[in-house]
Amino acid sequence: MKLHRRVKIVATVGPSLSTKESLKLAIEAGLNVVRLNFSHGSHDDHLKTINWVREISKELSLPIALLQDLQGPKIRVTKFKEGAIFLSQGQEVFLIPGLAQGSDHEIGVDFLRLGEAVKPGSKVLLDDGLLELVVTEIKGDCIHCQVIGGGQLKDRKGINIPGASLPIECLTEKDLKDLEFGLSQNVDYVALSFVRRGDDIEKLREIIDQKKPETRIIAKIEMLEALDNLPTIIELADGVMVARGDLAVEVGQERLPSIQKQLIKLCNHMGKPVITATQMLESMVTKLSPTRAEITDVANAVLDGSDALMLSAETASGKHPARCIKVMSDIIDEVEKSIDYYHTEEDIAGNFMGFADSISAAACLSARKLNASAIVCLSTSGKTAVRISAYRPKAHIFSASEIADTLNRLSLVWGVRTLKISPYQDSEEAFKQIEELMLQAGVVKPGDTVIFTLGMPVKSKAKTNSLRIMSISDRGISVPS
């Protein structure tokens, strides 16, 4: 990644990033987090990607996070004899749960309990809201609908029922199998789709804690019901994704911008990383350059306070995946250079829940008062770096650790850069390694002030409880010319 870019980039893997060479180009262009979309592809496909990413990470000495995105309980139409049908405005059609193959007037649905979730007058949206039906009558298992907005409907397109409380589990059988695979491959994050309540997160957490407790959970906010439970969902998750595709269908596209801003603001306030996703550079699926509106959308997501921005079809199936990443990186870079959006002293002051929170706030306040070049977290879990990131300090944030998995996870977090150090016995040994790495990278110079956070005693890997203010000085470190 560019040294000075604070907001991170998530990119989805697909046919356009299906070789080690294409992945390497994407990472060199500025990719920080690789998204594995488990709505598509086999476990063998994903395993190849995971192995390549880990190989490239070692070759380039760059931490890269792996984000497993579970499909979730997405309701879909089944198939049609010709692969698609055309729905005309005013036409009567029938939604039939369990019907394997539909026709011009009969549409199969893969969710057998659909009749429990709708009633006359319910709106049914197909294919991300491109087509719209309204329920007129329910007779047994057959749901009678009238077409309000028509068009072509292809096999396996999604169904949304805005405002409905679906009698469905958040983790499907497929999700549980995919999750077992992902945890066995040491993914850094698991994204839970169609989160509705806090207990959805708790169910996933229980499984993860039994098998791979270091794995972090991202709650995808894409349902109307989730908006009523946001504080609880955000509190229980390790991060949030503003999944604008299904969310726009659920809430109505006119409400999406204000909801995006509110969501990001709440995540910032609660100190949880937040990803803004969907159609950020959609025109670049086929074109070499984004539209002016897309450039502004990316810039506004940065200004809103996003930790990371996500590319979907642009990199999964688009013609120019590495170029998309480079364009997004350049837009972020320019916004961060031209606008001072770092937190003030007043933003940092507040109520703290414990040692780590107090130390994190004190580090940011000290860095601001002393005009420190960097804040360095000596960490085993990376949690202190996440806390410091939430305060959006102007000083560069570094997390130093001997644990590669910790450094990989921090690839998602705003402003955090990583330093891989060797095992150490005491703080002086660790500081010497860190100082040398920072000097050699050119991020500090002799005389610069640096704030260190750490847990004492160091040898016992204690949780963060201490802060030290140091000056980069005469440790006898030779800096390459």
Secondary structure, DSSP 4 states (H G I P E B T S, - for coil): --TT--SEEEEE-SGGG-SHHHHHHHHHTT--EEEEETTSS-HHHHHHHHHHHHHHHHHHT---EEEEE---S-EEB-EETTSEEEEPTT-EEEEEET-SEE-SSEEEES-TTHHHH--TT-EEEETTTTEEEEEEEEETTEEEEEEEE-EEEETT-EEE-TT---S--SS-HHHHHHHHHHHHTT-SEEEETT--SHHHHHHHHHHHHHH-TT-EEEEEE-SHHHHTTHHHHHHHSSEEEEEHHHHHHHH-TTTHHHHHHHHHHHHHHHT--EEEESSTTGGGGTSSS--HHHHHHHHHHHHHT-SEEEESHHHHT-S-HHHHHHHHHHHHHHHHHH------HHHH-S---SHHHHHHHHHHHHHHHHT-SEEEEE-SS-HHHHHHHHT--SSEEEEEES-HHHHHHGGGSTTEEEEE----SSHHHHHHHHHHHHHHHTS--TT-EEEEEE-SSGGGTPPS-EEEEEE---S-PPPP-
